[in-house]
Amino acid sequence: MLAQLIENHNVHVAGARLALRKILVATDFSGCSEKAVHYALGIAPRYGSHVFLVHAVHASGYYLGGPEVMAAAVDQAWRDAAYLEKNLLLAGSFEGLHHEVMVTSGPPWEVLSEFVQSKGIDLVVVGTHGRSGLPKFLLGSCAEKIFRRAVCPVLTVGPNTVLPGNLAGPLRHVLLPTDLSAAAEQAAGFALDIAHGDNALLTVLHVLDGIPGEPFCEREDLVNGVRARVRQWLEQRGECPSDTRILVEIGSAAETILGVAERGLSDLIVMGIHAPCSAEDFLAWPIAYKVVCESTCPVLTVRATREES
């Protein structure tokens, strides 16, 4: 399974570790994207990654001003990019890394999507303001489009993310929420490999829909049965470390995932998400998006292909 996973997502393994050769960081020079930049540069040395910092100037914002205004906006973006690069160089954030800073024009998602394909990007890192609600759900944003549509894994750093003091250090706790779907199977390969490589505790969580606090004794057989099914599901993946913790909880999926992550001091949440435009994607996306927006740790989302969903 992991071999197929690697082939599908352009991620390679060196020994027992994922080797993320090329990382793209989408930046708009805001505080949210700055946090994502620092996180990406913190993990890149562990994989010897080539880091691309990319900013896209969207022409629609300058349409009425004409080509001169658009050109001025691109020039300003280059100055912002140069300022960011200078500060990162002075801080030693690029030490030992190959990096490129790029400014281009066009619809951000289209620009970044083409860049992912043409450069063979292994991981996209993006920051989000964490806004939620129906208008945002319908209108979307660049970060949301990356999160929903990118063919490679996406690491989202939300506004509540607390960055550890040593970003290059090993992870201690990885949380894998699963609904036992094909999308979750894709994510399991990444979570197992990351936890194994860092010797981190892996917690696998399955959430049953229900109201917390209801009499548990009536559900005990159900919970035990689901727990056994999750363990069997993991073992079928080819690897289930003996210290893997399996939790089956009752409640709202997003709230439960966030609560378990916070209580367990998780360093990373790994989630599988369904192919765009699938029925599963439409139903599950609000859950994944709420987790991404409100999590206190980064969230790695792994996309299933449409056929697998």
Backbone bond lengths (Angstrom), bond angles and torsions (degrees), N, CA, C in turn:
res aa  C-N    CA-C-N  psi(-1)  N-CA   C-N-CA  omega(-1)  CA-C   N-CA-C  phi
1 M - - - 1.459 - - 1.515 111.24 -
2 L 1.333 118.44 -45.39 1.450 120.98 -177.65 1.522 111.38 -63.80
3 A 1.349 116.78 -36.56 1.459 119.19 178.96 1.525 110.24 -61.93
4 Q 1.343 116.29 -42.72 1.461 119.56 178.96 1.515 110.46 -67.42
5 L 1.331 116.14 -38.48 1.454 121.26 177.76 1.511 111.14 -58.92
6 I 1.327 116.17 -44.44 1.452 120.93 -179.73 1.517 110.26 -63.16
7 E 1.338 116.27 -43.35 1.454 119.94 -179.64 1.522 111.01 -62.87
8 N 1.325 116.08 -42.33 1.459 119.99 -176.83 1.516 112.42 -66.08
9 H 1.327 117.40 -35.46 1.459 120.26 -171.56 1.520 113.63 -110.51
10 N 1.300 117.95 11.65 1.457 120.94 174.24 1.522 111.93 60.74
11 V 1.325 116.67 31.83 1.458 122.17 178.52 1.517 108.11 -111.21
12 H 1.335 117.26 134.38 1.447 121.69 -173.77 1.523 110.59 -114.75
13 V 1.316 115.52 155.83 1.452 120.87 -176.74 1.517 109.64 -113.69
14 A 1.320 115.72 132.87 1.461 121.96 172.67 1.507 106.13 -115.26
15 G 1.321 117.41 107.68 1.455 119.93 -172.59 1.512 107.57 67.65
16 A 1.321 115.63 -124.10 1.459 119.65 179.42 1.518 111.65 -102.10
17 R 1.335 117.49 8.38 1.459 120.57 -173.57 1.508 112.03 -109.39
18 L 1.312 115.96 144.83 1.446 120.59 169.69 1.516 109.10 -67.59
19 A 1.306 116.90 137.52 1.461 121.21 177.62 1.517 108.37 -114.79
20 L 1.311 116.33 100.00 1.464 121.64 -179.36 1.534 107.97 -87.40
21 R 1.317 115.69 94.12 1.456 119.54 -173.11 1.520 112.80 -71.88
22 K 1.344 116.18 -34.98 1.459 120.19 -175.97 1.525 109.82 -132.95
23 I 1.333 114.51 121.53 1.459 121.01 179.66 1.520 108.78 -117.61
24 L 1.312 116.03 128.08 1.465 121.17 175.31 1.520 108.75 -103.67
25 V 1.320 116.17 128.92 1.462 121.13 175.28 1.522 107.81 -112.92
26 A 1.326 116.70 116.83 1.458 121.41 176.93 1.520 108.40 -84.24
27 T 1.319 116.72 124.89 1.464 119.77 -176.59 1.516 111.04 -130.22
28 D 1.327 116.26 141.57 1.461 121.40 171.06 1.530 109.95 -118.28
29 F 1.338 115.65 14.18 1.471 123.99 177.22 1.532 112.26 68.49
30 S 1.319 117.71 15.56 1.459 121.18 177.23 1.525 109.75 -87.63
31 G 1.323 116.05 172.50 1.455 120.34 177.71 1.515 112.16 -62.82
32 C 1.341 116.69 -36.25 1.465 119.94 179.84 1.522 111.33 -65.62
33 S 1.338 116.43 -44.12 1.459 118.39 -179.49 1.525 110.72 -73.26
34 E 1.325 117.61 -27.24 1.467 120.36 176.66 1.527 110.49 -61.84
35 K 1.328 116.39 -39.97 1.466 120.10 177.95 1.526 110.12 -63.34
36 A 1.334 115.98 -40.37 1.467 120.20 178.69 1.521 111.11 -65.03
37 V 1.333 116.82 -39.71 1.469 121.28 178.22 1.529 110.13 -59.95
38 H 1.325 116.75 -48.00 1.462 120.15 -178.60 1.524 111.61 -63.93
39 Y 1.344 116.54 -37.37 1.464 118.58 179.24 1.521 110.16 -66.71
40 A 1.328 116.72 -44.36 1.463 120.38 -179.86 1.525 111.27 -61.43
41 L 1.324 116.30 -43.07 1.462 119.77 -179.58 1.528 111.78 -71.60
42 G 1.331 116.06 -20.05 1.464 119.16 176.12 1.516 112.55 -76.09
43 I 1.340 116.77 -35.83 1.464 119.16 -177.97 1.526 112.59 -91.19
44 A 1.338 117.74 -21.53 1.469 120.56 -175.69 1.530 113.83 -58.65
45 P 1.348 120.11 -39.33 1.468 118.99 179.95 1.526 113.31 -61.89
46 R 1.330 118.12 -25.84 1.462 120.69 -179.70 1.523 111.22 -67.37
47 Y 1.325 116.31 -23.86 1.460 120.89 -177.07 1.526 112.83 -115.91
48 G 1.337 117.55 0.90 1.448 120.40 -176.65 1.525 111.65 61.42
49 S 1.323 116.57 38.78 1.454 121.47 -171.91 1.524 112.61 -76.55
50 H 1.320 114.72 147.94 1.463 122.24 167.32 1.520 106.22 -89.15
51 V 1.337 117.39 121.62 1.457 121.63 -172.99 1.528 110.34 -105.67
52 F 1.327 115.56 129.70 1.465 122.27 175.65 1.531 108.19 -111.11
53 L 1.327 116.69 119.93 1.462 121.35 172.20 1.523 106.85 -98.28
54 V 1.330 117.10 117.42 1.460 120.93 -171.67 1.521 110.29 -125.57
55 H 1.338 114.52 132.85 1.457 121.35 174.07 1.516 108.84 -126.81
56 A 1.332 116.60 132.99 1.461 121.84 178.64 1.529 109.50 -113.65
57 V 1.332 116.46 127.35 1.466 122.27 176.61 1.525 107.47 -92.29
58 H 1.322 116.10 118.34 1.460 120.56 -176.14 1.532 109.38 -84.71
59 A 1.316 116.72 121.71 1.461 121.57 -176.28 1.525 112.90 -63.25
60 S 1.333 118.01 -26.60 1.463 120.34 -175.81 1.523 112.37 -60.41
61 G 1.323 116.32 -29.11 1.462 119.23 179.85 1.515 113.43 -72.94
62 Y 1.331 117.26 -12.47 1.461 120.93 -175.96 1.523 111.31 -126.50
63 Y 1.333 115.97 17.50 1.465 121.42 -173.81 1.525 111.81 -59.00
64 L 1.326 116.98 -45.68 1.458 120.57 -176.11 1.521 112.49 -70.93
65 G 1.313 117.00 -22.76 1.459 119.87 -177.73 1.519 113.97 -81.51
66 G 1.336 116.38 -16.02 1.456 119.03 178.89 1.518 112.71 87.36
67 P 1.345 116.13 178.40 1.468 121.21 -174.50 1.521 114.17 -62.20
68 E 1.336 118.05 -31.45 1.466 119.93 -178.98 1.525 111.09 -66.90
69 V 1.322 116.42 -40.10 1.458 120.44 178.95 1.526 109.80 -67.62
70 M 1.330 116.22 -40.04 1.461 120.34 177.75 1.520 110.77 -62.29
71 A 1.321 117.02 -44.01 1.465 120.79 179.41 1.525 110.79 -62.13
72 A 1.339 116.11 -38.49 1.464 120.00 178.68 1.525 110.48 -65.65
73 A 1.337 116.21 -37.62 1.458 119.83 178.99 1.524 111.10 -65.12
74 V 1.325 117.18 -40.38 1.461 121.11 178.21 1.525 110.02 -65.35
75 D 1.341 116.63 -41.90 1.469 119.70 178.06 1.524 111.06 -60.92
76 Q 1.324 116.42 -42.14 1.471 120.10 179.21 1.517 110.40 -64.48
77 A 1.328 116.51 -39.18 1.462 119.94 178.91 1.522 110.78 -63.20
78 W 1.333 117.24 -39.20 1.464 119.88 177.18 1.530 110.72 -63.71
79 R 1.333 116.98 -38.25 1.472 119.55 177.86 1.524 110.66 -65.64
80 D 1.344 116.07 -41.33 1.471 119.59 176.92 1.526 110.92 -62.60
81 A 1.325 115.65 -40.20 1.461 119.99 -179.96 1.521 111.24 -66.18
82 A 1.327 116.13 -40.70 1.468 120.25 179.16 1.527 110.62 -65.60
83 Y 1.324 116.37 -38.01 1.469 120.65 178.28 1.521 110.67 -65.05
84 L 1.344 116.04 -43.64 1.465 120.59 177.61 1.521 110.71 -61.95
85 E 1.322 116.97 -45.92 1.459 120.56 -179.28 1.529 111.20 -62.77
86 K 1.314 116.96 -41.76 1.470 120.82 179.88 1.528 110.91 -60.41
87 N 1.339 116.22 -46.25 1.465 119.96 -179.40 1.528 111.81 -64.18
88 L 1.330 116.44 -38.58 1.464 120.00 179.11 1.526 111.27 -68.67
89 L 1.318 116.19 -36.74 1.468 120.00 176.70 1.525 110.82 -65.24
90 L 1.333 116.15 -44.35 1.465 120.51 179.98 1.531 111.07 -63.58
91 A 1.334 116.18 -32.84 1.467 120.46 -179.88 1.520 112.17 -80.48
92 G 1.322 117.12 -7.14 1.458 121.10 -179.02 1.520 113.74 78.28
93 S 1.343 116.57 15.80 1.467 119.89 -175.84 1.520 113.23 -70.15
94 F 1.335 116.84 -22.10 1.463 120.75 -179.72 1.530 112.63 -96.66
95 E 1.315 116.77 4.69 1.460 119.98 -175.59 1.537 110.99 -58.88
96 G 1.310 115.18 125.76 1.457 121.18 178.81 1.512 114.84 77.78
97 L 1.339 117.28 5.37 1.460 121.09 -177.45 1.521 111.17 -115.18
98 H 1.320 116.49 144.98 1.450 121.79 165.42 1.520 107.46 -86.01
99 H 1.327 116.39 133.82 1.457 118.21 -179.04 1.526 110.74 -145.39
100 E 1.314 114.85 156.80 1.455 122.44 174.15 1.520 108.26 -137.90
101 V 1.333 115.50 140.08 1.456 121.48 175.52 1.518 107.27 -113.98
102 M 1.326 116.58 126.86 1.451 120.48 -173.45 1.525 110.55 -132.12
103 V 1.321 115.57 139.37 1.461 122.75 172.75 1.524 106.97 -124.62
104 T 1.318 115.63 130.92 1.457 120.04 179.32 1.522 108.07 -141.21
105 S 1.320 116.28 173.87 1.461 120.14 -179.56 1.516 109.74 -120.90
106 G 1.308 115.36 150.42 1.460 121.47 -179.82 1.511 110.61 135.27
107 P 1.337 117.21 171.55 1.472 120.29 176.35 1.527 109.92 -56.99
108 P 1.321 118.14 121.44 1.473 120.34 -171.81 1.517 114.50 -51.59
109 W 1.349 117.60 -46.29 1.457 117.92 -177.85 1.523 111.36 -63.09
110 E 1.331 117.31 -42.04 1.460 120.10 -179.60 1.529 110.79 -64.04
111 V 1.325 116.09 -41.72 1.465 120.47 178.62 1.523 110.88 -61.72
112 L 1.324 115.88 -48.78 1.460 120.03 -176.71 1.525 111.72 -68.47
113 S 1.324 117.12 -38.83 1.453 120.83 178.58 1.525 111.11 -61.20
114 E 1.331 116.60 -44.26 1.460 120.72 177.52 1.522 110.93 -63.73
115 F 1.323 115.79 -38.01 1.462 120.56 179.99 1.524 110.80 -65.55
116 V 1.328 116.82 -42.21 1.464 121.31 177.94 1.525 110.40 -58.22
117 Q 1.325 115.52 -44.30 1.462 119.93 -177.60 1.524 111.55 -70.50
118 S 1.333 117.25 -47.45 1.467 120.56 -173.30 1.526 112.82 -71.25
119 K 1.327 117.41 -32.40 1.464 121.32 -177.58 1.527 113.20 -95.16
120 G 1.318 117.32 -6.58 1.462 119.12 -177.49 1.514 112.34 64.29
121 I 1.340 116.36 48.81 1.465 121.65 -176.97 1.527 110.44 -69.21
122 D 1.323 116.26 134.71 1.466 122.53 -179.93 1.519 113.15 -90.13
123 L 1.336 116.70 -27.95 1.462 120.70 -176.33 1.516 108.85 -152.68
124 V 1.338 116.29 134.30 1.463 122.12 171.70 1.522 108.03 -105.51
125 V 1.318 116.02 132.51 1.466 121.50 176.13 1.529 107.53 -114.98
126 V 1.319 116.03 128.78 1.461 120.17 -177.01 1.521 109.50 -142.05
127 G 1.319 115.01 145.58 1.462 120.49 173.61 1.511 109.69 -98.49
128 T 1.315 116.90 153.18 1.457 120.56 177.52 1.512 109.71 -134.06
129 H 1.336 115.33 147.79 1.463 120.45 177.10 1.521 111.34 -72.99
130 G 1.343 116.13 -16.19 1.461 119.68 176.66 1.501 114.37 78.08
131 R 1.334 117.65 19.49 1.464 118.57 177.75 1.519 108.86 -71.27
132 S 1.319 115.48 148.32 1.462 120.09 179.64 1.519 108.77 -139.07
133 G 1.283 116.36 -178.99 1.456 120.92 -179.43 1.515 111.02 111.16
134 L 1.336 115.96 163.97 1.457 121.54 -173.54 1.522 114.21 -60.47
135 P 1.361 120.66 -45.91 1.465 118.24 179.79 1.518 112.26 -57.42
136 K 1.314 117.20 -42.99 1.460 120.55 -179.71 1.520 110.05 -67.47
137 F 1.327 115.61 -36.72 1.468 120.07 179.49 1.523 110.08 -61.34
138 L 1.333 117.24 -40.68 1.456 120.76 -177.01 1.525 112.00 -78.73
139 L 1.316 117.31 -40.47 1.461 120.73 -173.58 1.516 112.23 -81.95
140 G 1.324 116.36 -36.49 1.461 119.82 179.40 1.519 111.91 74.98
141 S 1.308 116.49 178.81 1.456 124.44 177.19 1.513 106.38 -156.01
142 C 1.337 115.33 175.26 1.460 118.36 179.46 1.528 110.87 -60.96
143 A 1.328 116.38 -44.62 1.465 119.12 -179.14 1.521 111.12 -61.46
144 E 1.331 116.41 -39.99 1.458 120.08 -179.75 1.522 111.25 -66.83
145 K 1.323 116.49 -39.78 1.469 119.96 179.65 1.529 110.66 -65.94
146 I 1.330 116.47 -39.78 1.465 119.58 176.01 1.520 109.51 -60.98
147 F 1.317 115.45 -47.79 1.462 121.99 -178.19 1.524 111.62 -60.08
148 R 1.340 117.23 -40.61 1.461 121.19 -174.76 1.521 113.39 -84.26
149 R 1.338 118.11 -31.34 1.462 119.39 -166.51 1.519 115.73 -114.74
150 A 1.318 118.08 -17.36 1.469 119.22 -174.78 1.523 110.93 -59.60
151 V 1.332 115.73 136.65 1.468 119.86 -179.14 1.520 111.98 -80.66
152 C 1.320 117.55 -19.53 1.460 120.47 177.18 1.528 108.94 -99.86
153 P 1.328 118.50 165.66 1.468 120.20 177.67 1.532 111.59 -59.09
154 V 1.325 115.35 148.33 1.465 122.36 -178.74 1.523 108.84 -124.94
155 L 1.322 115.98 129.31 1.458 121.53 175.56 1.524 107.49 -105.02
156 T 1.322 116.58 113.57 1.457 121.26 -177.90 1.521 109.81 -103.30
157 V 1.320 115.06 129.59 1.460 122.26 178.72 1.519 107.18 -110.26
158 G 1.314 116.51 107.02 1.457 121.37 -176.05 1.514 113.00 -85.50
159 P 1.324 116.83 173.98 1.468 121.05 -176.40 1.522 113.93 -67.19
160 N 1.346 117.28 -22.79 1.464 120.53 179.61 1.517 113.60 -91.28
161 T 1.335 116.01 -1.79 1.463 119.94 -177.83 1.515 110.87 -63.49
162 V 1.321 116.00 129.51 1.461 122.17 176.25 1.524 107.40 -101.38
163 L 1.327 117.02 112.90 1.451 120.34 -178.02 1.526 110.09 -78.26
164 P 1.327 117.72 131.98 1.474 120.29 178.52 1.515 111.00 -67.89
165 G 1.323 115.37 159.05 1.458 119.35 -179.90 1.513 112.72 -62.59
166 N 1.314 116.73 -37.21 1.459 121.73 179.85 1.522 109.02 -113.66
167 L 1.336 116.44 91.35 1.451 120.71 -176.90 1.523 112.69 -65.90
168 A 1.330 115.80 -25.39 1.464 119.88 -178.50 1.529 112.33 -85.04
169 G 1.329 116.79 -5.40 1.460 120.01 -177.82 1.519 111.87 -75.81
170 P 1.329 117.57 167.24 1.463 121.23 -178.61 1.528 111.81 -69.97
171 L 1.314 115.75 152.52 1.448 121.48 174.24 1.522 109.61 -75.07
172 R 1.309 115.98 148.93 1.464 120.53 179.50 1.524 112.22 -103.75
173 H 1.336 116.35 -32.90 1.468 119.86 -174.68 1.521 110.22 -145.55
174 V 1.328 116.35 122.58 1.465 122.72 177.51 1.522 108.06 -113.33
175 L 1.331 116.52 131.01 1.459 121.97 179.44 1.530 109.49 -108.86
176 L 1.323 116.24 126.70 1.468 122.74 178.85 1.522 109.48 -118.12
177 P 1.348 118.63 96.59 1.459 119.41 171.28 1.529 108.90 -73.22
178 T 1.310 117.65 140.64 1.456 120.01 -179.33 1.514 111.55 -142.52
179 D 1.336 114.80 141.31 1.458 121.09 170.24 1.524 110.34 -109.86
180 L 1.353 115.79 12.71 1.464 123.89 176.58 1.532 112.61 67.48
181 S 1.334 116.65 20.21 1.458 121.33 179.62 1.525 110.54 -88.67
182 A 1.348 115.98 175.96 1.460 120.40 176.39 1.523 110.81 -62.95
183 A 1.336 116.99 -37.20 1.460 120.08 178.34 1.525 110.56 -62.98
184 A 1.331 116.78 -40.94 1.465 120.53 178.24 1.524 110.81 -66.79
185 E 1.313 117.41 -32.20 1.462 120.72 178.20 1.524 110.97 -63.89
186 Q 1.321 116.65 -39.74 1.464 120.10 176.33 1.530 109.66 -59.83
187 A 1.330 116.12 -47.27 1.459 120.49 -178.25 1.522 111.75 -64.60
188 A 1.329 117.27 -33.69 1.462 120.86 -178.12 1.518 111.45 -60.26
189 G 1.331 116.94 -39.06 1.461 119.51 178.63 1.515 112.11 -59.62
190 F 1.319 116.46 -43.23 1.457 120.32 178.35 1.522 111.34 -66.76
191 A 1.343 116.37 -46.70 1.459 119.96 -177.37 1.522 111.37 -61.32
192 L 1.334 116.94 -44.79 1.461 120.98 179.48 1.516 111.24 -62.47
193 D 1.327 117.08 -42.13 1.453 120.17 -178.25 1.527 111.81 -68.94
194 I 1.331 116.35 -41.86 1.462 120.38 179.02 1.528 110.56 -64.41
195 A 1.330 116.63 -46.36 1.467 120.46 -179.90 1.528 110.67 -62.66
196 H 1.321 116.72 -41.87 1.465 120.51 179.09 1.525 110.80 -63.67
197 G 1.322 116.32 -44.56 1.462 120.08 -177.14 1.514 113.09 -65.32
198 D 1.335 116.69 -34.47 1.464 120.59 -178.76 1.524 112.80 -97.94
199 N 1.332 116.71 0.89 1.470 120.96 -175.41 1.528 109.96 54.50
200 A 1.334 114.67 42.35 1.458 120.85 -176.99 1.527 110.43 -96.47
201 L 1.315 116.37 155.27 1.452 121.70 173.24 1.524 108.41 -69.65
202 L 1.319 116.72 133.11 1.461 121.69 176.42 1.525 108.63 -110.60
203 T 1.316 115.91 123.63 1.454 121.72 174.08 1.521 108.58 -110.77
204 V 1.329 116.05 124.71 1.463 122.10 177.23 1.521 107.42 -104.89
205 L 1.327 115.69 124.76 1.466 121.07 -173.14 1.522 110.72 -119.32
206 H 1.316 116.19 129.92 1.465 121.83 171.62 1.521 107.14 -121.85
207 V 1.332 116.06 129.66 1.463 120.81 -176.45 1.526 109.84 -108.46
208 L 1.327 115.29 125.16 1.454 121.93 174.21 1.519 108.48 -93.89
209 D 1.305 116.71 132.26 1.457 121.06 -179.69 1.528 109.71 -66.48
210 G 1.305 115.17 130.16 1.460 118.63 179.99 1.512 110.64 171.03
211 I 1.309 116.28 -174.75 1.462 122.32 -178.05 1.528 108.71 -105.95
212 P 1.335 117.96 117.01 1.474 119.76 177.74 1.529 110.37 -57.68
213 G 1.309 115.93 143.03 1.457 120.13 177.15 1.512 114.46 95.68
214 E 1.347 116.35 -11.04 1.455 118.31 174.70 1.527 108.96 -66.61
215 P 1.347 118.34 155.95 1.476 120.83 -178.81 1.525 111.27 -49.51
216 F 1.319 115.01 118.26 1.469 119.64 -173.95 1.523 112.09 -78.57
217 C 1.333 116.29 -28.06 1.459 118.99 -174.84 1.525 111.64 -59.58
218 E 1.343 116.42 -32.35 1.454 120.01 -179.51 1.527 111.34 -70.55
219 R 1.322 117.91 -19.72 1.450 122.23 -176.33 1.529 112.48 -107.80
220 E 1.323 117.14 -0.73 1.454 119.77 -172.03 1.529 111.73 -60.57
221 D 1.330 116.90 -43.49 1.460 119.13 179.61 1.525 110.76 -62.91
222 L 1.328 115.78 -41.05 1.467 120.02 178.45 1.515 111.03 -61.67
223 V 1.327 116.99 -47.39 1.461 121.43 -179.35 1.522 111.24 -61.91
224 N 1.335 116.46 -44.75 1.466 119.81 179.19 1.527 111.10 -63.17
225 G 1.335 116.09 -37.51 1.454 119.35 178.30 1.518 112.09 -65.95
226 V 1.335 116.40 -41.07 1.466 120.56 178.18 1.518 110.55 -66.66
227 R 1.337 116.73 -40.06 1.466 120.09 178.49 1.533 110.79 -60.10
228 A 1.315 116.95 -43.09 1.464 120.98 178.08 1.523 110.77 -64.46
229 R 1.321 116.21 -38.20 1.466 120.00 178.66 1.527 111.09 -65.78
230 V 1.341 116.85 -40.03 1.468 120.30 178.65 1.524 110.35 -63.56
231 R 1.340 117.01 -43.36 1.470 119.61 179.01 1.532 110.54 -63.13
232 Q 1.320 116.70 -41.84 1.461 119.72 177.80 1.527 110.45 -63.18
233 W 1.331 116.20 -40.32 1.466 121.71 178.27 1.520 110.61 -60.60
234 L 1.337 116.74 -41.82 1.462 120.67 178.10 1.526 111.17 -66.04
235 E 1.308 115.97 -45.03 1.464 119.75 -178.90 1.527 111.49 -62.59
236 Q 1.316 116.63 -32.15 1.459 120.23 177.18 1.524 111.70 -69.90
237 R 1.321 115.41 -20.62 1.471 118.80 176.52 1.526 110.38 -73.00
238 G 1.330 117.40 -13.08 1.457 121.57 176.96 1.505 113.78 102.85
239 E 1.323 118.08 -4.26 1.465 119.43 -178.91 1.514 109.59 -157.72
240 C 1.317 116.65 126.36 1.455 121.32 175.67 1.527 107.79 -145.20
241 P 1.339 118.07 90.13 1.463 120.38 -178.38 1.523 111.34 -54.15
242 S 1.318 115.24 144.45 1.469 120.45 -175.28 1.518 112.45 -61.95
243 D 1.352 116.92 -27.22 1.457 118.97 -178.36 1.527 112.53 -92.48
244 T 1.345 117.55 8.48 1.460 119.95 176.12 1.526 109.68 -63.03
245 R 1.305 115.67 131.62 1.462 120.91 -179.57 1.522 109.02 -98.47
246 I 1.323 117.22 125.97 1.458 122.02 -179.46 1.516 108.53 -110.41
247 L 1.316 116.17 121.35 1.458 121.96 179.26 1.518 109.49 -115.49
248 V 1.319 116.95 136.31 1.454 123.00 170.35 1.520 106.13 -123.14
249 E 1.326 116.40 116.44 1.460 120.64 -176.29 1.516 110.25 -125.32
250 I 1.308 115.31 158.51 1.458 122.57 -178.97 1.516 108.92 -110.27
251 G 1.329 116.93 132.22 1.446 120.12 178.31 1.505 112.30 153.15
252 S 1.320 116.05 -166.13 1.456 122.49 174.68 1.522 108.92 -72.02
253 A 1.335 117.27 132.40 1.463 120.43 -173.15 1.524 112.34 -58.39
254 A 1.324 117.69 -54.35 1.465 120.45 -175.61 1.528 111.30 -62.95
255 E 1.323 116.34 -46.99 1.464 119.85 -178.19 1.528 110.83 -63.47
256 T 1.327 116.83 -37.95 1.461 120.19 -179.79 1.519 110.95 -67.86
257 I 1.324 117.05 -43.95 1.470 120.61 178.23 1.524 110.38 -59.32
258 L 1.328 116.44 -46.29 1.466 120.37 -179.49 1.530 111.03 -63.70
259 G 1.335 116.22 -40.47 1.452 119.74 -179.60 1.516 112.55 -66.25
260 V 1.329 116.96 -43.50 1.466 120.61 179.04 1.522 110.22 -64.37
261 A 1.331 116.86 -40.73 1.464 120.48 179.60 1.521 111.25 -62.97
262 E 1.328 116.48 -42.30 1.466 120.12 -178.40 1.528 111.10 -70.51
263 R 1.318 117.29 -43.44 1.468 120.32 179.84 1.523 111.49 -65.44
264 G 1.321 116.57 -36.16 1.453 120.89 -178.17 1.508 114.38 -88.30
265 L 1.341 116.29 3.44 1.468 121.29 -178.91 1.528 110.44 51.93
266 S 1.320 115.66 47.34 1.460 120.35 -178.15 1.527 110.69 -64.21
267 D 1.332 115.83 140.49 1.455 121.66 175.80 1.520 111.63 -91.74
268 L 1.330 116.37 -19.27 1.462 120.49 -177.02 1.525 108.91 -158.85
269 I 1.345 115.55 136.66 1.455 122.01 170.09 1.522 107.39 -107.91
270 V 1.322 116.76 130.89 1.463 121.78 178.13 1.523 107.75 -114.81
271 M 1.336 116.50 119.70 1.457 120.94 -176.56 1.524 110.87 -126.59
272 G 1.317 116.48 138.80 1.450 121.12 170.73 1.512 109.45 -88.59
273 I 1.334 116.87 138.21 1.461 120.39 176.58 1.515 108.65 -126.99
274 H 1.314 115.37 151.54 1.447 121.37 -172.24 1.530 111.24 -80.35
275 A 1.314 115.86 167.41 1.453 121.32 179.28 1.524 109.93 -63.82
276 P 1.350 117.00 146.09 1.468 119.79 178.42 1.524 111.44 -58.06
277 C 1.318 114.84 147.27 1.467 122.50 174.46 1.525 113.42 72.80
278 S 1.330 118.74 2.16 1.456 119.92 175.52 1.524 108.97 -84.03
279 A 1.334 116.09 158.28 1.466 119.83 178.49 1.515 110.73 -61.52
280 E 1.333 116.29 -38.02 1.468 120.44 179.67 1.516 110.63 -64.38
281 D 1.341 116.70 -37.68 1.455 120.21 179.42 1.520 110.36 -63.79
282 F 1.320 117.22 -44.47 1.457 120.60 -177.98 1.520 111.28 -63.26
283 L 1.342 116.60 -39.18 1.456 120.59 -177.92 1.518 112.50 -76.54
284 A 1.347 116.58 -37.14 1.466 120.11 -173.04 1.514 113.16 -91.47
285 W 1.339 117.79 -19.24 1.459 118.80 -173.33 1.523 114.25 -59.25
286 P 1.344 119.93 -42.51 1.469 118.46 178.45 1.520 112.98 -57.06
287 I 1.338 118.05 -33.27 1.462 120.92 178.62 1.521 109.81 -66.60
288 A 1.341 115.99 -51.26 1.461 120.31 -178.77 1.521 110.71 -62.84
289 Y 1.324 116.83 -39.70 1.463 119.84 -177.73 1.521 111.49 -66.90
290 K 1.324 117.20 -39.24 1.471 120.04 177.96 1.524 110.22 -63.58
291 V 1.330 116.75 -41.16 1.464 120.22 178.29 1.524 110.10 -62.25
292 V 1.326 116.65 -46.02 1.460 120.99 -179.52 1.524 111.23 -60.62
293 C 1.337 116.50 -41.82 1.464 120.62 -175.87 1.523 113.17 -72.29
294 E 1.339 117.65 -32.44 1.458 120.36 -170.10 1.519 114.51 -109.79
295 S 1.314 118.11 -6.99 1.465 120.57 -176.33 1.526 111.84 -65.14
296 T 1.327 115.14 145.76 1.464 120.19 176.07 1.536 111.69 -90.53
297 C 1.343 116.39 1.89 1.462 120.56 174.44 1.523 108.17 -132.62
298 P 1.315 118.48 161.69 1.463 120.17 178.18 1.526 111.35 -61.52
299 V 1.333 115.42 154.65 1.463 121.82 -179.90 1.525 108.51 -123.24
300 L 1.323 115.71 123.03 1.457 121.75 176.37 1.524 108.39 -98.13
301 T 1.324 116.60 116.85 1.455 120.78 178.20 1.521 109.37 -106.65
302 V 1.332 114.79 135.35 1.458 122.13 -176.68 1.520 107.81 -119.46
303 R 1.314 115.40 121.82 1.452 121.53 -174.34 1.520 112.31 -84.61
304 A 1.327 116.69 131.39 1.459 121.02 169.82 1.517 108.93 -85.23
305 T 1.322 117.75 148.82 1.453 120.61 174.64 1.511 109.24 -71.54
306 R 1.322 117.02 161.85 1.459 120.34 -177.83 1.520 111.71 -61.54
307 E 1.351 115.76 -36.71 1.456 119.02 -179.70 1.520 111.07 -64.58
308 E 1.366 116.53 -36.39 1.456 120.09 -177.23 1.510 111.82 -76.15
309 S 1.344 116.97 -26.48 1.458 119.60 179.64 1.516 111.11 -75.03
